[in-house]
């Protein structure tokens, strides 16, 4: 049986017009990402990775080329159709968590369901939100507010929120950027478990050690893909997290 890509970009370009200058942010990029892949997109500032992420996330339109998301040609969709695609097909995880401070973890996770075109009964909303929190190992914190959670726990809530609509793609933009090393590895362990369960993940990162937790690394420079390689020495985040915890406990006892 033929496997269709979740993401298929063909000769995709994005040019920004700023006064008399044209900025070619992405130049004729072709890329396929299959279901169940875990891909890191890397590049220095100005490489085009943010523009590519915005295009994949249906937040921006390409200037030319073709873009298919889960078999749907989104290149020419209008604004409302793009909003529906974003809500139904893509789960977003950001560096800053973006949680509502006055609502519980459970209520934060339920939020995307309120904007689903299919009306979902409140009981099912609760059940799906609890399932997403369970997947992220945070079901026992469902009633806690963000201020009662650590940074790592808040990011787990944000990941659960991204999963609750059962998207075809999880798109993470520097998800460990605000976290310390140990917590970053912990969060990468969550992404690895979700990916092992079959969820497709694309992660924007500038951290090489974080990219080592993925399965494939795409590097951009000047709007072009300069390398696209499998991760051969993949880091097991759960094992690394446990090692760091053991080292930290030993230092505290010394």
VENJO-V272005 format. One record per residue. N is the residue number from 1. RES is the residue in three letters. SS is DSSP state (alpha for helix, beta for strand, coil for the rest). PSI is psi in degrees with one decimal (* if undefined). OMEGA is omega in radians with two decimals (none if undefined). Layout:
# VENJO-V272005
N_RES_SS_PSI_OMEGA, N_RES_SS_PSI_OMEGA
This chain:
# VENJO-V272005
1_UNK_coil_133.5_-3.11, 2_UNK_coil_133.5_3.10, 3_UNK_coil_123.3_-3.13, 4_UNK_coil_138.9_-3.14, 5_UNK_coil_146.7_2.96, 6_UNK_coil_-40.8_3.09, 7_UNK_beta_130.1_3.04, 8_UNK_beta_110.2_3.09, 9_UNK_beta_132.1_3.12, 10_UNK_beta_111.5_3.11, 11_UNK_beta_44.1_-3.07, 12_UNK_beta_131.2_3.10, 13_UNK_beta_150.9_3.04, 14_UNK_beta_122.0_3.13, 15_UNK_beta_130.8_3.07, 16_UNK_beta_132.9_3.13, 17_UNK_beta_111.1_-3.13, 18_UNK_beta_97.3_-3.10, 19_UNK_coil_-124.3_-3.13, 20_UNK_coil_0.4_-3.06, 21_UNK_beta_134.6_3.02, 22_UNK_beta_124.9_3.11, 23_UNK_beta_114.8_-3.14, 24_UNK_beta_90.5_-3.03, 25_UNK_beta_-39.8_3.09, 26_UNK_beta_133.3_-2.99, 27_UNK_beta_103.8_3.00, 28_UNK_beta_52.3_-3.13, 29_UNK_beta_130.3_3.02, 30_UNK_beta_130.5_-3.03, 31_UNK_beta_137.8_3.02, 32_UNK_beta_136.5_3.07, 33_UNK_beta_122.4_-3.04, 34_UNK_coil_159.9_3.08, 35_UNK_coil_135.8_3.10, 36_UNK_coil_0.7_3.10, 37_UNK_coil_159.3_3.07, 38_UNK_beta_103.9_-2.95, 39_UNK_beta_131.2_2.99, 40_UNK_beta_129.9_3.02, 41_UNK_beta_120.2_-3.03, 42_UNK_beta_162.6_3.09, 43_UNK_coil_154.0_3.13, 44_UNK_coil_173.0_3.08, 45_UNK_coil_130.6_-3.12, 46_UNK_coil_3.8_-3.11, 47_UNK_coil_-20.1_-3.11, 48_UNK_coil_-0.3_-3.06, 49_UNK_alpha_-35.4_3.12, 50_UNK_alpha_-39.8_3.09, 51_UNK_alpha_-42.2_3.12, 52_UNK_alpha_-41.4_3.11, 53_UNK_alpha_-43.6_3.14, 54_UNK_alpha_-34.0_3.11, 55_UNK_alpha_-48.0_3.11, 56_UNK_alpha_-35.3_-3.14, 57_UNK_coil_6.9_3.14, 58_UNK_coil_30.5_3.07, 59_UNK_coil_-14.8_-3.13, 60_UNK_coil_155.2_-3.12, 61_UNK_coil_141.6_3.03, 62_UNK_coil_152.2_3.05, 63_UNK_coil_-37.1_3.10, 64_UNK_beta_167.9_-3.13, 65_UNK_beta_-179.1_-3.06, 66_UNK_beta_141.1_3.14, 67_UNK_beta_119.4_3.06, 68_UNK_beta_131.3_3.10, 69_UNK_beta_115.0_-3.14, 70_UNK_coil_41.3_3.09, 71_UNK_coil_-1.8_-3.12, 72_UNK_beta_127.6_3.08, 73_UNK_beta_106.3_-3.07, 74_UNK_coil_2.7_-3.03, 75_UNK_coil_-32.2_-3.02, 76_UNK_coil_13.8_-3.12, 77_UNK_coil_149.2_3.10, 78_UNK_coil_176.8_-3.02, 79_UNK_alpha_-43.1_-3.12, 80_UNK_alpha_-40.9_3.12, 81_UNK_alpha_-38.1_3.09, 82_UNK_alpha_-39.5_3.11, 83_UNK_alpha_-41.0_3.10, 84_UNK_alpha_-42.3_3.13, 85_UNK_alpha_-44.7_3.14, 86_UNK_alpha_-43.8_-3.06, 87_UNK_alpha_-34.3_-3.03, 88_UNK_alpha_-31.7_-2.98, 89_UNK_alpha_-18.5_-3.01, 90_UNK_beta_133.0_2.97, 91_UNK_beta_125.9_-3.08, 92_UNK_beta_135.6_3.00, 93_UNK_beta_124.9_-3.06, 94_UNK_coil_165.8_3.13, 95_UNK_coil_-35.1_-3.01, 96_UNK_coil_13.7_3.09, 97_UNK_coil_-51.9_3.11, 98_UNK_coil_43.8_3.09, 99_UNK_coil_150.2_3.05, 100_UNK_coil_121.6_-2.95, 101_UNK_coil_-26.8_-3.04, 102_UNK_coil_9.2_3.12, 103_UNK_coil_156.9_-3.10, 104_UNK_beta_168.6_3.07, 105_UNK_alpha_-43.5_-3.14, 106_UNK_alpha_-45.1_-3.12, 107_UNK_alpha_-35.6_3.07, 108_UNK_alpha_-41.9_-3.12, 109_UNK_alpha_-33.7_-3.14, 110_UNK_alpha_-22.0_-2.96, 111_UNK_alpha_-48.3_-3.12, 112_UNK_alpha_-25.4_-3.13, 113_UNK_alpha_-24.2_3.14, 114_UNK_alpha_-21.3_-3.09, 115_UNK_alpha_7.4_3.11, 116_UNK_coil_136.4_-3.14, 117_UNK_coil_-31.2_3.07, 118_UNK_coil_122.9_-3.14, 119_UNK_coil_127.1_-3.10, 120_UNK_coil_126.7_-3.12, 121_UNK_coil_148.3_-3.06, 122_UNK_alpha_-36.2_3.13, 123_UNK_alpha_-41.1_3.11, 124_UNK_alpha_-36.4_3.07, 125_UNK_alpha_-46.2_-3.12, 126_UNK_alpha_-43.9_-3.12, 127_UNK_alpha_-42.6_-3.14, 128_UNK_alpha_-38.2_3.11, 129_UNK_alpha_-41.2_3.11, 130_UNK_alpha_-39.0_3.10, 131_UNK_alpha_-41.0_3.13, 132_UNK_alpha_-41.4_3.08, 133_UNK_alpha_-37.9_3.11, 134_UNK_alpha_-42.8_3.10, 135_UNK_alpha_-32.8_-3.11, 136_UNK_coil_8.2_3.08, 137_UNK_coil_31.8_-3.05, 138_UNK_coil_21.5_-3.13, 139_UNK_alpha_-29.6_-3.12, 140_UNK_alpha_0.6_3.10, 141_UNK_alpha_17.8_-3.03, 142_UNK_coil_-34.0_-3.07, 143_UNK_coil_-0.8_-3.11, 144_UNK_coil_146.9_3.05, 145_UNK_beta_159.1_-3.11, 146_UNK_alpha_-38.5_-3.12, 147_UNK_alpha_-16.7_3.13, 148_UNK_alpha_3.6_-3.08, 149_UNK_coil_150.0_3.05, 150_UNK_coil_170.6_3.12, 151_UNK_alpha_-42.8_3.13, 152_UNK_alpha_-39.2_3.11, 153_UNK_alpha_-38.3_3.09, 154_UNK_alpha_-39.3_3.12, 155_UNK_alpha_-32.6_3.06, 156_UNK_alpha_-39.5_3.08, 157_UNK_alpha_-42.6_3.14, 158_UNK_alpha_-37.5_3.10, 159_UNK_alpha_-43.1_3.10, 160_UNK_alpha_-41.7_3.10, 161_UNK_alpha_-38.6_3.14, 162_UNK_alpha_-24.9_-3.08, 163_UNK_alpha_-17.8_-2.87, 164_UNK_coil_-27.0_3.10, 165_UNK_coil_7.2_3.12, 166_UNK_coil_59.7_-3.05, 167_UNK_coil_162.5_3.05, 168_UNK_coil_-22.6_-3.02, 169_UNK_beta_135.8_2.99, 170_UNK_beta_118.9_-3.08, 171_UNK_beta_114.2_-3.06, 172_UNK_beta_123.0_-3.11, 173_UNK_beta_103.4_-3.12, 174_UNK_coil_54.7_-3.00, 175_UNK_coil_-14.2_3.13, 176_UNK_coil_8.3_-3.03, 177_UNK_coil_-28.1_-3.12, 178_UNK_coil_13.6_-3.02, 179_UNK_coil_151.9_3.06, 180_UNK_coil_172.9_-3.02, 181_UNK_alpha_-47.8_-3.08, 182_UNK_alpha_-43.1_-3.14, 183_UNK_alpha_-35.0_3.09, 184_UNK_alpha_-44.7_3.13, 185_UNK_alpha_-38.1_3.08, 186_UNK_alpha_-45.7_-3.13, 187_UNK_alpha_-37.4_3.08, 188_UNK_alpha_-31.0_3.04, 189_UNK_alpha_-38.0_3.09, 190_UNK_alpha_-46.8_3.13, 191_UNK_alpha_-40.1_3.13, 192_UNK_alpha_-41.6_3.12, 193_UNK_alpha_-41.7_3.11, 194_UNK_alpha_-41.9_3.11, 195_UNK_alpha_-39.6_3.09, 196_UNK_alpha_-25.6_3.10, 197_UNK_coil_0.6_3.05, 198_UNK_coil_2.6_-3.11, 199_UNK_coil_131.7_3.12, 200_UNK_coil_129.8_-3.07, 201_UNK_beta_129.8_2.94, 202_UNK_beta_127.1_-3.07, 203_UNK_beta_126.5_3.01, 204_UNK_beta_125.5_3.13, 205_UNK_coil_154.5_3.01, 206_UNK_coil_2.8_-3.08, 207_UNK_coil_118.6_-3.07, 208_UNK_alpha_-37.8_-3.13, 209_UNK_alpha_-33.5_3.07, 210_UNK_alpha_-42.0_3.12, 211_UNK_alpha_-28.8_3.13, 212_UNK_coil_-12.6_3.09, 213_UNK_coil_-11.5_-3.11, 214_UNK_coil_-172.2_-3.13, 215_UNK_coil_-13.7_-3.06, 216_UNK_beta_138.7_-3.11, 217_UNK_beta_124.8_3.07, 218_UNK_beta_124.0_-3.10, 219_UNK_beta_130.0_3.12, 220_UNK_beta_146.6_3.00, 221_UNK_beta_126.1_3.13, 222_UNK_coil_39.1_3.07, 223_UNK_coil_4.0_-3.12, 224_UNK_beta_147.8_2.99, 225_UNK_beta_118.4_-3.13, 226_UNK_beta_-17.4_3.02, 227_UNK_beta_149.1_3.12, 228_UNK_beta_96.9_-2.96, 229_UNK_beta_150.0_3.02, 230_UNK_beta_151.9_3.07, 231_UNK_coil_110.4_-3.04, 232_UNK_coil_-39.8_3.12, 233_UNK_coil_73.2_-3.02, 234_UNK_coil_135.4_3.13, 235_UNK_coil_127.7_3.03, 236_UNK_coil_106.1_-2.99, 237_UNK_alpha_-39.5_-3.12, 238_UNK_alpha_-42.2_3.12, 239_UNK_alpha_-41.4_3.13, 240_UNK_alpha_-39.0_3.12, 241_UNK_alpha_-44.9_3.13, 242_UNK_alpha_-36.6_3.10, 243_UNK_alpha_-43.7_3.13, 244_UNK_alpha_-38.6_3.10, 245_UNK_alpha_-41.4_3.13, 246_UNK_alpha_-42.0_3.12, 247_UNK_alpha_-41.4_-3.14, 248_UNK_alpha_-41.3_3.13, 249_UNK_alpha_-37.9_3.14, 250_UNK_alpha_-39.7_3.11, 251_UNK_alpha_-40.0_-3.14, 252_UNK_alpha_-32.6_-3.14, 253_UNK_alpha_-23.0_-3.08, 254_UNK_coil_*_none
